[in-house]
Amino acid sequence: MLPLEGMGVQFEIKEGIGPVIKQPVRNSQSASALRDLDPKADVAFVLSAIESTKKRLDGRVPLIGFCGAPFTLASYLIEGKPSRDFANTKALMYRDHETWDLLLDKLATAMIRYLRAQIQAGVDAVQLFDSWIGCLNSQDYEQYVLPHSRRIIRELESTAVPKIHFGTGTSDLLESMKQAGGDVFGVDWRIPIDVAWQRLGHDVAIQGNLDPAVLLADSNFIKSRAADILTRAGSTPGHIFNLGHGMLPATNPQSVIDLVQFVHDATWKPLEVQAK
């Protein structure tokens, strides 16, 4: 949500609800009024934080930058708050194509600038988050969303950083999302990871896909579900073990630590040193 503030959007994060937009964007006038994002002026603190974090990490682990995808950002702006049915979003999308394209084009342009600024500040990879894209079918995704997400990814092709394309509820959209582009695709727990890979093809990496709710269970159950994912991924190169979405507030941090250790123990292989 941070770059939206730089575009002139006023909002607040309400506990138990999420982002609440003071003046939702539902017509061409409000869409046209959105300012162009200037990352160095509007989100300078983000860039400063990236530079500081990179120095403290000192190359030990990579740093991932991210932004919201045009559809997910548009859904917040149009609905005014998180939604279950996205009725206002879809109504604008279906009824007023011109305003819809104007809004998503502005958001795509802003996110290109935002990610480029993060890359210049030092991030090692970037992730495009489309958390609410699963509310669309493939026809609507390809007609109304794909061109805008694809523009972001293509504009970043000149950079050397990997691009992660993430969404939830995307079982019916995987092939369409691949058309939009990305080096890595995040998948949630609603589809087995091996099935997702078969559909996406083995020329891309996959990130996922443990259900975050599994971390609320006991240690043995967590390990069994993690082991199933690792078995399904097998020896296919390019698997990034991760949750299928963010951690739930009730998650015990120790369960996360134990999960990470389990995955490391199960997958770590010593480097083979060739004798000279």
KOLMARPA-276187 format. One record per residue: y, x, z of N, C-alpha, C in turn; residue in three letters. Coordinates in steps of 0.05 Angstrom, whole numbers, plus 5000, padded with zeros to 4 digits. Example, Ala and Ser with C-alpha at 12.3 -4.5 7.8 and 13.67 -1.06 7.14 Angstrom:
<pts>
488652645156491052465156493452645156ALA
495552575142497952735143500152585157SER
</pts>
This chain:
<pts>
497650165000500050005000502550175000MET
502350425008504750595011506450614986LEU
505350654962507050674939508450404932PRO
507250184940508549924935511249904950LEU
511350024973513850024988516050164972GLU
515250384959517150534942517950374917GLY
516450174910517050004887518749764896MET
519449754922521249534931519849304944GLY
517149334949515649124962515849144992VAL
516648925005516748925034514248795045GLN
512948925064510448825075510048935103PHE
508248815117507448925143504348895146GLU
503249075161500349065166499848915192ILE
498648675190498248515214495348545223LYS
495048605249492348645260490648395256GLU
488248445246486348225242486748085215GLY
488848155201489448035175489448235153ILE
491248445157491648645136494448635125GLY
494848725101497548725090498648445085PRO
501048385093502248125088504948185074VAL
505148085049507448125032509547915039ILE
511948005043514147815051514947635028LYS
515047745004515747574980513647624958GLN
511647464957509547504936510647504908PRO
509247644890510047664862508547464846VAL
509947254836508547034822509946944797ARG
511847094788513247024763514347274750ASN
515247254725516147484710518647614723SER
520247454736522647564748521947754771GLN
520147674788519347844811517748084801SER
516248054780514748274769516648484756ALA
518648384742520648554729522348704750SER
522648584773524348704794523048944808ALA
520448984804519149204817520349464806LEU
521049644824522249904816520150094806ARG
521050294790519350514782518850694806ASP
516450784809515750954832516651244826LEU
517951364845518551654844517151774868ASP
514751884864513151984887514652184905PRO
516152374893517452574909519552454927LYS
520652234919522752104936521551884953ALA
519651724942518651484955516351544974ASP
514651734968512351794985512152094991VAL
514552214996514652505001512852575025ALA
512652405045511052455069508052485062PHE
507152325042504352355034503852625021VAL
505652705004505352964991505553195011LEU
507253175030507553375051505053395068SER
503853155073501353145089499053275074ALA
498953235048496853355032497153665032ILE
499553755028499954055028499254175055GLU
500054035077499454135104496454135109SER
495153915101492253895106490754105090THR
491554145065490254355049490354625062LYS
492654685073492954945087491054965111LYS
490854755126489254755150486254755143ARG
485554625121482754625113481854905103LEU
483755045091483355325082480755355065ASP
480455155047478155175028475455105040GLY
475355015065472654955077471354715065ARG
472954505060471954255047474154155028VAL
473254015007475253904988476753665000PRO
479153614990480853394999481053194976LEU
480452934982480452724962483052564964ILE
484452534942486752364941485852094930GLY
487551884934486651624924489051444920PHE
488451214906490451004903489050744899CYS
490450524902489350264896489350224865GLY
487350084855487250024827489149784821ALA
490049754796491949554789491149264798PRO
488649194793487848924801487948874831PHE
486949064846486949024875489849014886THR
491549194876494349184884495648924876LEU
495148834852496248584842495348344859ALA
492848354867491848124883493348104910SER
493948334922495548334947498348224941TYR
499548324920502248244914502447944907LEU
500547834893500647554884499847374907ILE
497647434920496647264942498547274966GLU
499747504971501447534994499947635019GLY
497247635017495547725039492747735028LYS
490847855043488047855034487047565029PRO
485347545009484447275001481347264998SER
480347025000477446984995476846894966ARG
478646724955478146614929479946724907ASP
482146854915484046974895485046764876PHE
485546524886486346304869489046354855ALA
491046454871493646504859493546724838ASN
491946934845491647154826490447064800THR
488246914801486946834776488646624761LYS
490146464776491846264762493946404746ALA
495246614757497246764742495946914718LEU
493647024723492247174703491546994679MET
490646754685489846564663492146434650TYR
494246364665496346194655498646354642ARG
499146594652501546744644500747024637ASP
499547064613498647324605500847534604HIS
503147454595505447634592506247754620GLU
506547584640507247674666505047844678THR
502547754674500247904684500248194673TRP
500548214647500448484635502848654644ASP
505148524647507548664656507048784684LEU
505948614702505448704729503348924730LEU
501148894716499049104718499949354704LEU
501549324683502649564669504449724688ASP
506149584703507849714722506249854744LYS
504149714753502549834775500950074764LEU
499950054740498450284728500250524725ALA
502750484715504650704712505250834739THR
505650664759506250774786503950934797ALA
501450834793499150974804498551234789MET
499251244763498951494748500851704761ILE
503251624765505251814778504351894806ARG
503351694821502451744849500151944849TYR
498151904832495852084832496652364821LEU
498352374801499152634790500652794812ARG
502252654828503752794849501752894870ALA
499652734876497652824895496153074885GLN
495553064859494153294847495853544848ILE
498453514842500253734843500553844872GLN
500253664891500453744919497853884929ALA
495753854913493354014920490753874924GLY
490553604920487953474924485953574904VAL
483353574911481253674894479853464877ASP
480253214884479152994869480952744875ALA
480752544858482252294863480352064860VAL
480951854875479251614874480951364869GLN
480051204850481450954844479950724858LEU
481250604878479950394894480450124882PHE
478349984874478649704865476949524883ASP
477849504908476249374929475649074923SER
477448934908477048644905476248574876TRP
475548774860474848714832472348544829ILE
470648544849468148394848468548094846GLY
471047994849471447704847471547614817CYS
471547814799471747744770469047764757LEU
468647614735466347654718466947874697ASN
464947954682465448174664467348104641SER
467347854633469147774611472047794620GLN
472647694644475447714654476148004659ASP
474348154670474948444676475648584650TYR
474048544629474548694604477148604591GLU
477848344593480248244580482848304595GLN
482748274622485148284637485648534654TYR
483448684659483648914678482949184665VAL
480849184650479849444640481949614626LEU
483649504609485549674595487449824614PRO
488149694636490049824655488650034672HIS
486249984681484750194696484050424678SER
483350364653482650574634485150754628ARG
487450634627489850794622490350994644ARG
489950914669490251104691488351344688ILE
485851284684483851494682484251674658ILE
485051564636485551724612487951904615ARG
490051794629492451954633491952194651GLU
489752184666489152404684487052594673LEU
486152544648484052714636485052994632GLU
487653034629488653304625488653474650SER
488153344673487853494698485053584702THR
484653784719481953894723480353744745ALA
481553554758480253434781478353214773VAL
476053184787474252964782475552694790PRO
474752484775475952224780473752024789LYS
474051914812472151724823473151444819ILE
471451274808472150994803470450814822HIS
471750684840470350534861471050244862PHE
469050074866469449794870467249674887GLY
467649434897465549294912464849034898THR
462348944902461448704889461348734859GLY
460748974849460949044820458349044806THR
456248914817453648924804453748824775SER
455548634769455748524742457748664725ASP
459048874737461348994723460849294716LEU
458549404724458249694722458649804694LEU
457449674674457749764647460749754638GLU
462049534646464849504639466649714653SER
465949774678467449974693467150254680MET
464650304670464250554656465950584631LYS
466450354618468150354595471050434603GLN
471850354627474450424637474650724643ALA
472450844650472351134654471951224683GLY
471351474685470951604711468651804710GLY
468752004727466652204729464552124749ASP
465551974769463851884791464351594795VAL
462251434801462551154806461451084834PHE
463150954849462350864876461050584873GLY
458750554885457350304885456750214914VAL
456749944918456249844945453349784948ASP
452649664971449849624979448549384966TRP
449949244949448849004937447049054913ARG
446849304906445149384884443749644891ILE
441149674887439749924893440950154877PRO
441250384889442650594876441250694851ILE
438550684850437150774826437550574803ASP
437850314810438350114789441150154778VAL
443050214796445850264787445950504768ALA
444450704775444450954759443250904731TRP
441150744731439850674705441850534687GLN
443450364699445450204682447850364675ARG
448750554692451050714686450350954668LEU
447851044670447051284655447351524672GLY
445751724666445551964683447652174675HIS
449552104659451752284652454052264671ASP
453752094692455852074712454552104740VAL
456252174759455252184787455651914800ALA
454251874822454451624837454951684867ILE
456851524878457551554906456651294921GLN
455051324942454251094957451451124969GLY
450250914979451350644979450250495004ASN
450450615027449450495052451250275061LEU
450150045069451649825079452949915106ASP
455649885108456949975133455849835158PRO
454749595155453649455178451149585189ALA
449749745172447349885182448050065205VAL
450550175205451350355227451650215254LEU
451349955254451449805279448649775291LEU
446649865276443849845286443150105302ALA
440550115310439650345325439050585306ASP
438750815318438451065303436251065283SER
433850965291431550965273432050795249ASN
433350565253433850385230435850515211PHE
437850635222439850775205438550985188ILE
436851145201435551365186433651255165LYS
432251035170430450915151431950825126SER
434250695130435850595107437050835092ARG
437851035106438951275092436751415076ALA
434451435088432151555074431451415049ALA
431551145050430950985026432951055003ASP
435451075010437451144990436951424978ILE
436351614996435751884986433351894969LEU
431251734975428851714959429451604932THR
431051394931431751264906433451454888ARG
435151604901436851794886435052024876ALA
433052104892431252314884432552574879GLY
431752704858432852964850434952944829SER
435852694823437952664803440452804812THR
441552984796443953124804446452934804PRO
448152964824450652814824450752594844GLY
448852584863449052374883450852464906HIS
452852304913454552354936453852144956ILE
452452214978451752014998454251905011PHE
454451645013456751525026456151235034ASN
457851115048457650825053458450675028LEU
457750425027458450265004461350155006GLY
462550185030465350115034466150235061HIS
468450165071469450295096467950225121GLY
468150395141466850345166467950095180MET
466149945194467049715209468149805236LEU
470149655247471449745271469649795295PRO
467349645296465549665319463649905317ALA
463850065295462050285291462250495313THR
460050585323459950795343460251065328ASN
462251225334462651475320460151655321PRO
458651645343456251805345454151735324GLN
454151475317452251395296452951525269SER
455551555264456551685239455751975240VAL
456152105262455552395265452552435261ILE
450852265273447952285270447152235241ASP
448452045228447751985200448352225182LEU
450652345186451452585169449452805174VAL
448652855199446753065205444053005192GLN
443252755193440652685181440652735151PHE
442852655137442952695109443052995102VAL
444553145118444653435113441853565117HIS
440453485138437853595144435853525122ASP
436053275111434153175092434653285064ALA
437053385058437753465031438453755028THR
438953895050439754175048437554345036TRP
438254515017436354705006437654975005LYS
436255185014437455455013437855544985PRO
439955694981440555804955438356004947LEU
437555984922435556174912436956424903GLU
436456654915437756904908435857054889VAL
436857094865435257244846435357544851GLN
433057664851432957954856434058104831ALA
435758294836437058444814435158664806LYS
</pts>
